[in-house]
Amino acid sequence: MVQRFLLFCLLCVAGQPGCIWKLWSEPTPLEERIFDLFGTVQAISLDQLTVETEEGEMTFRMVDSSIKGSNFDSGAYVHVYYMMRADLKVVTMVVEKID
């Protein structure tokens, strides 16, 4: 019985090296993290996106590298991926959510 328990513990530890490694690794810097949210487009232009979310209205910066998934307009329900650059939320990709 003890041998089975030790074998089980060994398999659990050996099978989860990624989880154990995270205990000693540095956290990802805020500037490198990608965040996402869902919301309804209030306004969109070449340089700005405003979305109404559960937390309220949020404004994002559109840049040359931002990907706009389709030709949607205000009122569309979208999934926004963004990164923090200084105090700006910069869109990496925005796509319309289709049910």
C-alpha positions as CSV (number, residue, x, y, z in Angstrom):
1,M,0.0,0.0,0.0
2,V,2.8,2.4,0.9
3,Q,4.6,1.6,-2.4
4,R,1.5,2.5,-4.4
5,F,1.1,5.8,-2.5
6,L,4.8,6.7,-3.1
7,L,4.5,5.7,-6.8
8,F,1.4,7.9,-7.1
9,C,3.1,10.8,-5.5
10,L,6.1,10.4,-7.8
11,L,3.9,10.3,-10.9
12,C,2.1,13.5,-9.7
13,V,5.3,15.4,-9.2
14,A,6.9,14.2,-12.4
15,G,3.8,14.9,-14.4
16,Q,3.5,18.5,-13.4
17,P,7.0,20.1,-14.0
18,G,5.4,23.2,-15.6
19,C,3.4,24.0,-12.5
20,I,6.4,23.5,-10.2
21,W,8.6,25.6,-12.6
22,K,6.2,28.5,-12.2
23,L,6.9,28.6,-8.5
24,W,10.5,29.7,-9.2
25,S,10.1,31.7,-12.4
26,E,9.7,35.5,-12.6
27,P,6.1,36.7,-13.4
28,T,5.5,38.1,-16.9
29,P,6.0,41.8,-17.1
30,L,2.8,43.8,-17.5
31,E,4.0,45.2,-20.9
32,E,4.3,41.7,-22.3
33,R,1.0,40.3,-21.1
34,I,-2.0,40.2,-23.4
35,F,-5.4,40.9,-21.9
36,D,-8.8,40.3,-23.4
37,L,-12.5,41.2,-22.9
38,F,-15.9,41.1,-24.5
39,G,-18.0,44.2,-25.2
40,T,-20.2,46.2,-27.5
41,V,-18.6,48.7,-29.9
42,Q,-19.7,52.2,-29.1
43,A,-17.3,53.9,-31.7
44,I,-14.4,52.8,-33.9
45,S,-12.0,54.8,-36.0
46,L,-8.5,54.3,-37.4
47,D,-6.9,55.4,-34.2
48,Q,-9.4,54.6,-31.4
49,L,-11.9,52.0,-30.3
50,T,-14.5,52.5,-27.6
51,V,-16.2,49.5,-26.1
52,E,-19.0,49.2,-23.5
53,T,-18.1,46.3,-21.1
54,E,-19.6,44.9,-17.9
55,E,-17.2,47.2,-16.0
56,G,-18.2,50.3,-18.0
57,E,-16.9,52.1,-21.1
58,M,-13.3,51.4,-22.1
59,T,-11.2,53.2,-24.7
60,F,-8.4,51.6,-26.6
61,R,-5.7,52.9,-29.0
62,M,-5.6,51.4,-32.5
63,V,-2.2,51.3,-34.1
64,D,-0.8,50.1,-37.5
65,S,-0.2,46.6,-36.1
66,S,-3.7,46.3,-34.7
67,I,-5.7,43.6,-36.4
68,K,-9.4,44.2,-37.1
69,G,-11.0,40.9,-37.8
70,S,-13.9,42.1,-40.1
71,N,-15.8,45.2,-41.2
72,F,-18.0,45.7,-38.2
73,D,-19.4,49.0,-36.9
74,S,-20.8,50.4,-33.7
75,G,-23.3,48.0,-32.0
76,A,-21.2,44.9,-32.8
77,Y,-20.4,42.5,-30.0
78,V,-16.6,42.0,-30.1
79,H,-13.7,40.2,-28.4
80,V,-10.8,42.6,-27.8
81,Y,-7.2,41.5,-27.2
82,Y,-4.9,44.3,-25.9
83,M,-1.6,45.1,-24.3
84,M,-0.7,47.9,-21.9
85,R,1.8,50.4,-23.2
86,A,2.5,53.1,-20.6
87,D,-1.0,54.3,-19.6
88,L,-2.6,53.3,-23.0
89,K,-4.5,50.1,-23.8
90,V,-3.3,49.2,-27.3
91,V,-5.4,46.8,-29.4
92,T,-3.5,43.8,-30.7
93,M,-6.6,42.2,-32.3
94,V,-10.4,42.9,-32.2
95,V,-12.8,40.4,-33.8
96,E,-16.6,40.3,-33.9
97,K,-18.1,37.6,-31.8
98,I,-20.6,35.5,-33.7
99,D,-23.0,33.2,-31.9
